[in-house]
């Protein structure tokens, strides 16, 4: 049986709002790969979910809060002005991965 499950490590604080419901640097995201066509067909029923978005020039982790006219509105959880909401046209996306599970960065006591 073939599965399209991967893991990404969070490297920035753009999705860290200081709560336990955010993604902090060092956390690992278990994701399921979606084709662009499958993403287009399902996102209308899956708004406010978390996605790893692969672009030609990098990778983002964001919450997708809107979808219209083949454009998604991506929301970072960190409210800093450094991380504004962004709009991405579907045509600029290489691959989409839906976040299925979070593995927190291990805490090492006494080191």
SVG drawing of the C-alpha trace seen along z (x, -y; Angstrom):
<svg xmlns="http://www.w3.org/2000/svg" viewBox="-17 -45 40 47">
<polyline fill="none" stroke="black" stroke-width="0.4" points="0.0,0.0 1.4,-3.4 0.9,-6.4 1.8,-10.1 2.8,-11.0 5.8,-13.1 7.3,-15.2 8.5,-18.8 10.3,-20.5 9.2,-24.0 12.1,-26.4 10.5,-29.8 8.1,-31.4 5.5,-32.5 3.1,-29.9 3.9,-30.4 1.4,-32.6 2.6,-31.5 -0.2,-29.0 -0.1,-25.3 -2.2,-25.3 0.6,-26.7 3.6,-25.3 7.0,-26.3 10.5,-26.0 11.7,-22.4 8.2,-20.9 7.6,-18.3 4.5,-18.3 3.2,-15.0 1.5,-15.9 -0.4,-14.2 0.4,-15.2 -2.3,-16.7 -2.2,-17.2 -3.2,-20.7 -6.4,-19.4 -7.4,-17.5 -6.6,-20.6 -8.8,-22.8 -11.7,-20.3 -11.5,-20.0 -10.3,-23.3 -13.8,-24.9 -14.9,-22.3 -11.6,-22.5 -11.0,-26.2 -9.1,-27.1 -7.0,-23.9 -3.2,-24.0 -1.1,-23.4 2.5,-23.2 2.7,-25.1 5.6,-24.4 6.3,-27.3 9.0,-27.7 11.1,-29.9 10.4,-28.2 8.0,-26.5 5.4,-28.0 3.3,-26.7 0.0,-28.5 -3.7,-28.3 -5.8,-28.8 -8.7,-31.0 -10.2,-31.9 -10.3,-30.5 -11.7,-32.5 -10.9,-33.0 -8.1,-30.4 -6.3,-32.4 -5.9,-31.3 -5.5,-33.7 -2.8,-32.3 -2.8,-33.3 0.2,-33.0 -0.7,-32.4 2.0,-34.8 0.3,-38.3 3.6,-40.2 3.6,-42.7 6.6,-40.7 4.1,-38.0 1.1,-39.5 -1.6,-37.5 -0.6,-36.6 -2.5,-35.8 -1.2,-33.1 -2.5,-32.2 -2.9,-28.4 -0.8,-28.6 2.2,-29.6 2.0,-26.5 4.2,-23.5 2.7,-21.1 0.3,-21.1 0.5,-19.1 -2.2,-19.1 -1.0,-19.0 -2.4,-15.8 -0.4,-15.6 2.0,-17.6 5.0,-16.2 6.3,-18.7 10.0,-19.4 11.3,-17.3 12.1,-19.0 15.4,-18.0 15.5,-18.8 18.8,-19.2 21.0,-19.8"/>
</svg>
